[in-house]
């Protein structure tokens, strides 16, 4: 497992992929900072650029776009009190009042630092949990998929209020 992790780090640190990730984060931040442009929209619009790239480079670019757009949403959430992305709605509640008090730079700094730390923690958790989760997912058969579908429909019917017509 650690061999593959080291090979992944070496692949990501190649100049082409590192440059693509840097550009992806920069473009993603711009997409995230503009209200109405979401991370998914950035990925959809930049997807044609990945056709000429290898698998590692293309996926790295798309992940960098997503991370940049998700993190960039806090800029307009703090400065304009309008969330740039849906994931930045909670940032509006604290960042907007801090901006009005003159603490906008502090709010932006805290948001950027903890967005970075959260991303690093999430990537580390995914790297260690993904192999076990993949084994469980691959062991699913038709019975398990049916049970998940029935459970999902039951949950939707239970949580929805009123008529579904």
C-alpha positions, -999 to +999 in steps of 0.1 A: +000+000+000+028+024+009+045+016-024+016+029-043+013+060-022+049+068-028+045+062-065+015+085-065+035+113-048+063+109-073+038+111-102+021+142-088+054+160-083+063+156-120+066+191-136+037+186-160+012+175-134+024+200-108+019+228-134-015+215-143-025+213-106-013+248-100-032+262-130-063+241-119-063+256-084-059+291-098-087+287-123-108+270-096-104+299-072-116+323-098-146+301-105-153+297-068-150+334-061-176+344-087-211+338-072-231+315-094-201+296-108-197+263-089-170+237-087-190+213-107-195+239-134-157+245-135-151+208-139-177+205-167-163+235-186-127+223-183-134+186-190-126+189-227-091+201-219-083+167-203-089+146-235-053+152-247-038+145-213-029+112-196-051+098-169-030+110-140-027+145-154-064+148-163-076+136-130-051+158-111-063+188-131-100+181-123-093+175-086-073+207-084-102+226-101-126+212-076-104+220-046-097+255-058-133+263-066-145+250-032-119+270-014-124+301-036-160+303-026-150+317+007-136+349-009-170+363-020-187+348+011-165+370+033-160+401+011-195+403-004-216+382+020-227+362-010-214+326-010-194+318-042-202+281-039-229+262-020-202+249+004-194+285+015-228+293+029-217+288+065-187+311+059-211+339+051-225+338+086-192+344+103-170+360+076-195+387+066-199+402+101-161+400+105-157+420+073-181+446+086-161+450+118-129+456+097-115+421+103-118+410+067-082+401+063-083+380+094-114+362+082-098+355+048-066+342+064-084+319+088-107+306+060-078+299+036-056+283+063-083+260+076-095+252+041-060+240+033-057+220+066-092+204+060-081+194+025-049+179+037-067+160+065-094+147+040-068+135+015-049+117+042-080+101+056-091+090+020-056+076+013-059+053+043-096+045+042-100+040+004-085+005+002-107-010+029-138+008+015-130-005-020-129-041-008-163-036+008-178-020-023-165-047-046-181-074-024-216-060-030-239-081-051-274-076-064-290-083-030-270-055-013-278-030-041-315-039-038-314-034+000-297+000-004-323+011-030-352+000-007-336+017+023-331+049+003-366+050-010-379+043+025-358+071+039-370+096+013-406+087+019-401+090+057-383+124+056-405+140+029-434+160+044-467+163+027-478+148-006-453+136-031-477+142-060 
